[in-house]
């Protein structure tokens, strides 16, 4: 069990570092990795593979969410007559 936990922690750390993890990306990677590890464990004892896949998925979701929030802020600024950079 300790080896699996160590492997999972290392996989999450490497996965987050591979993306040049900013705070939003790290949050997506960590939460996605945790969910993926649980799902992978119950789907046949593949927690590490699930964690890696969850990290990638969480990173993508966080990236799209940040883009959507940025677009909404720009639209709000334009609607209020503020200049957008």
C-alpha positions in Angstrom: 0.0 0.0 0.0 2.8 2.4 0.8 4.5 1.8 -2.5 1.3 2.5 -4.3 0.8 5.7 -2.4 4.4 6.7 -3.2 3.9 5.9 -6.9 0.7 7.9 -7.0 2.3 10.9 -5.4 5.2 10.7 -7.8 2.9 10.4 -10.8 0.9 13.4 -9.8 4.0 15.4 -9.1 5.6 14.5 -12.5 2.3 15.1 -14.3 1.8 18.6 -12.8 5.5 19.5 -13.4 5.2 18.4 -17.1 2.6 21.1 -17.7 4.6 23.9 -16.1 1.8 23.9 -13.5 0.5 27.3 -12.5 -1.9 27.4 -9.6 -5.0 26.8 -11.7 -3.4 24.0 -13.6 -2.1 22.4 -10.4 -5.5 22.4 -8.9 -7.0 20.8 -12.0 -4.2 18.2 -12.1 -4.4 17.4 -8.4 -8.2 17.1 -8.3 -8.4 15.2 -11.6 -5.5 12.9 -10.5 -7.2 12.1 -7.2 -10.5 11.2 -9.0 -8.7 9.3 -11.6 -6.7 7.3 -9.1 -9.9 6.3 -7.3 -11.6 5.4 -10.5 -8.6 3.5 -11.8 -8.3 1.6 -8.5 -11.9 0.4 -8.7 -11.6 -0.4 -12.4 -9.0 -3.0 -12.0 -6.2 -1.8 -9.7 -4.8 0.7 -12.1 -4.6 3.7 -9.7 -1.4 5.2 -11.2 -2.7 5.1 -14.8 -6.0 6.6 -13.6 -4.1 9.3 -11.8 -2.1 10.3 -14.8 -5.2 10.3 -17.1 -7.1 12.3 -14.4 -4.3 14.8 -14.2 -4.4 15.4 -17.9 -8.2 15.7 -18.0 -8.2 18.0 -14.9 -5.6 20.2 -16.5 -7.6 20.5 -19.7 -10.8 21.3 -17.8 -9.1 23.9 -15.7 -7.5 25.4 -18.9 -10.9 25.7 -20.6 -12.6 27.1 -17.5 -9.9 29.8 -17.3 -10.3 30.7 -21.0 -14.1 30.9 -20.5 -13.7 33.1 -17.5 -11.3 35.4 -19.3 -13.6 35.7 -22.3 -16.5 36.5 -20.0 -14.4 39.2 -18.3 -13.5 40.7 -21.6 -17.1 40.7 -22.8 -18.1 42.4 -19.5 -15.4 45.0 -19.9 -16.5 45.8 -23.5 -20.1 46.0 -22.5 -19.3 48.5 -19.8 -17.3 50.6 -22.2 -13.9 49.8 -20.7 -11.0 49.3 -23.0 -9.8 45.7 -23.3 -6.1 44.9 -23.7 
